[in-house]
Amino acid sequence: MTTVCLSIFHFESTLDRLWVIGQMAYARAPLSRMPDLQFYKLLGSGTGEGFTPKPNTAVWGILTVWLDEATARRHLADEPVFKKWRAKADEQWTVYLNPIAAKGMWGGKVPFTSEKYESNATPEGPIVALTRAQVRLGAATRFWSRVPNISQMVGSDPNVVFKIGMGETPLFYQMTFSIWPDGECMSAFARGNTYHGNAIKSAFSEKWLVEYFFARFRLLGSEGSWQGKDPLAGLAKAAPAKPVQAPMEMEPA
């Protein structure tokens, strides 16, 4: 069962922040050679909860795709690159995910084979949404003019369990990641008559995006902490996927 991991790290000291900035170049070689690693991305973040183009030098991440959960856990525990990041960080959290739907491409590649998953499947219980968009140069101003309202909505939504904005280049390459108690709460935010729903309509009708990738996942588990706690504390383990009628569209920021 394909397993996707998002590992996020917080670096407190100036020296450690300078070190991880260097890792954006130096970590590529060991990751590219790593056995069983099918896809990876090194990620920075924006200020606040990450939903801004202004870089946050304290928060960084690694997204990885593996053959299965056991393989993912073994490599994340044993490989030197992950050990070094954990040793330098003052806090880190990794969430393990099983993809249940995917659409689009990331950097010209399919991160995991979407044909294996039903595009209209959603699990009972918690659901995780990931979106990645490459914004056209001429559309960046319009894109970012919508983001403050969307960010405020995400932060004030009582249903969202966890959210963070990250990206390879915050201004033009954005990844958003959010965890919701169920698919109904997620869909209400993503597709309703809201700032987010209207922004999505504009993104496609006005052709803001060069490339996009959307995925949603079943939670498998997590380890570590973020802001002093386990973000998933209190959530019941997600149940097996069941079909629903609504097709997958762009997911929450």
Buried (B, 14 or more C-beta within 10 A) or exposed (E): EBBBBBBBBBBEEEEBBEBBBEBEEEBEEBBEEBEEBBBBBBBBBBBBBBBBBEBBBBBBBBBBBBEEBEBBBEBBEEBEBBEBBBEBBEBBBBBBBBBBBBBBBBEEEBBBEBEEBBEEBBBBBBBBBBBBBBBBEEBBEBBBEBBEBBBEBBEEBEEBBBBBBBBBEBBBBBBBBBBBBBBEBBBBBBBEEBBBBBBBEBBEEEEBBEBBBBBBBBBBEBBBBBEEEBBBEEBEEBEEBEEBEEEBEBBBB
